[in-house]
Amino acid sequence: MKRLRIILVSLVATLMVSCGTTSTVPITGRQQSLMVSDGEVLTLASQQYQEFMKTAKKSANAQNTAMVQRVGQKLAKAVTNYLKNNGMAAEVSNFAWEFNLVQDKQVNAWCMPGGKIVVYEGLLPVTQDEASLAIVLGHEIAHAVAKHSAEQLSTKMKQQYGTQIASAVLGQLGMGSNTMSIVQAIAAQGFNFRNLSYSRSHESEADHMGLIFAAMAGYNPQVAVTFWQRMAAASTNQTAEFLSDHPSDATRIKQIQGWMPEALKYYKK
């Protein structure tokens, strides 16, 4: 039995090493292992984005719509320049930037892989100004630039492969198991980029990168602290940090304050 366990671990380890590619996250320099290509992720994201926009109602407020597009384009330009100037020009082709403000009272915004950004009208009373909006959009854009969606997909695939290997070994042992049904359940889960919950580490990385992207775009990153304080005051979610996909408000603000000296180096009024 012990030998079989060792074989199982070896098989899983071999699979993880042999499959996928290694990528470096901009700004943070973190190494990530991806098992899906940019093309595969962009195709899925484009399909989901088109489906969402078919039913979404765009904002009738021309001034706010123009603001969202103006802030978004400044951020997109800053990100594009950064990638080109830091040996990542090939990544630029992955983005076809688009910014929409939609009629929805949710305090929310999201960015799909490929640079499709949607802001809900309910967010604007909390952001209050362009600089704070840039903090939010920088965070969402960072998820796309850091390929967090592809990383989440890769994690699910690795889990699925590992379960399949375990099932094969257990089958050889003649043990009854519902492992294959678990595998099927994982495979059947829809992967919705719009509603994707990232891990706490991904959220923190997006905060870090987004702060710097906002500074690069000419927005004062120091507004991030007061913005997240407003978000904390407006939030009714009191879930303990260890039970949440997001850092606690206090943790998030403390981390942002720690990254502020770095972000200010990129800030030019």
HUWOSUL-V250016 format. One record per backbone hydrogen bond with DSSP energy under -0.5 kcal/mol. CO is the residue of the C=O (numbers start at 1). NH is the residue of the N-H. If there is no record, write none. Layout:
# HUWOSUL-V250016
{{CO NH} {CO NH}}
This chain:
# HUWOSUL-V250016
{{1 5} {2 6} {3 7} {4 8} {5 9} {6 10} {7 11} {8 12} {9 13} {10 14} {11 15} {12 16} {13 17} {14 18} {15 19} {21 34} {23 32} {25 29} {26 28} {30 25} {32 23} {32 34} {34 21} {37 41} {38 42} {39 43} {40 44} {41 45} {42 46} {43 47} {44 48} {45 49} {46 50} {47 51} {48 52} {49 53} {50 54} {51 55} {52 55} {52 56} {56 58} {57 103} {60 62} {61 65} {62 66} {63 67} {64 68} {65 69} {66 70} {67 71} {68 72} {69 73} {70 74} {71 75} {72 76} {73 77} {74 78} {75 79} {76 80} {77 81} {78 82} {79 83} {80 84} {81 85} {82 86} {83 86} {83 88} {84 87} {88 91} {89 92} {90 93} {91 94} {92 95} {98 117} {100 102} {100 119} {101 59} {102 104} {102 121} {104 122} {106 108} {108 120} {110 118} {112 115} {112 116} {114 96} {115 98} {115 117} {116 112} {117 100} {118 110} {119 102} {120 123} {121 124} {121 125} {123 126} {123 127} {124 128} {127 129} {129 133} {130 134} {131 135} {132 136} {133 137} {134 138} {135 139} {136 140} {137 141} {138 142} {139 143} {140 144} {141 145} {142 146} {143 148} {144 147} {147 151} {148 152} {149 153} {150 154} {151 155} {152 156} {153 157} {154 158} {155 159} {156 160} {157 161} {158 162} {159 163} {160 164} {161 165} {162 166} {163 167} {164 168} {165 169} {166 170} {167 171} {168 172} {169 173} {170 175} {171 174} {178 181} {178 182} {179 183} {180 184} {181 185} {182 186} {183 187} {184 188} {185 189} {186 189} {190 192} {191 193} {193 196} {196 198} {199 203} {200 204} {201 205} {202 206} {203 207} {204 208} {205 209} {206 210} {207 211} {208 212} {209 213} {210 214} {211 215} {212 216} {213 217} {214 219} {215 218} {215 268} {219 221} {220 223} {221 224} {222 225} {222 226} {223 227} {224 228} {225 229} {226 230} {227 231} {228 232} {229 233} {230 234} {231 235} {236 238} {240 243} {241 244} {248 252} {249 253} {250 254} {251 255} {252 256} {253 257} {254 258} {255 259} {256 260} {259 263} {260 264} {261 265} {262 265} {263 266} {264 267}}
